[in-house]
Amino acid sequence: MQRGFSIVTKIKAVIFDMDGMLIEAKDWHYDALNKALNLFGLEITRQEHQIVYDGLSTKDKLIMLSRDKGLSQSLHEFINDDETKIYDGNSQQFLQTYVPP
């Protein structure tokens, strides 16, 4: 057996949470996007996010924010990257807190 494949034998289960039953990740996305937008003086309310932006990709949300709120398109890449870093940090913090090593 090759060394690179030995980790596969240690995996006991893989869980996919597609409906928010285990983790409500859309709240993390909302918070992360707002933190990134706040750098440029923009914010969307939780209600606005649920009604207008819920379920859309960050890319699509940014396109709509440019159209509806005047967000400069030149900021899209930066905000998208920043939102991803914030979201990933929240995910890592959750895993370190609630998932045993």
Long-range contacts (C-beta under 8 A, 24 or more apart in sequence): 23-94, 25-91, 26-54, 28-87, 28-90, 28-91, 29-58, 29-83, 29-87, 31-86, 31-90, 32-83, 32-84, 32-86, 32-87, 32-90, 33-58, 33-61, 33-79, 33-83, 35-82, 35-83, 35-86, 36-79, 36-80, 36-82, 36-83, 36-86, 37-65, 37-71, 37-79, 39-79, 39-82, 40-71, 40-72, 40-75, 40-79, 42-69, 42-71, 58-83, 58-84
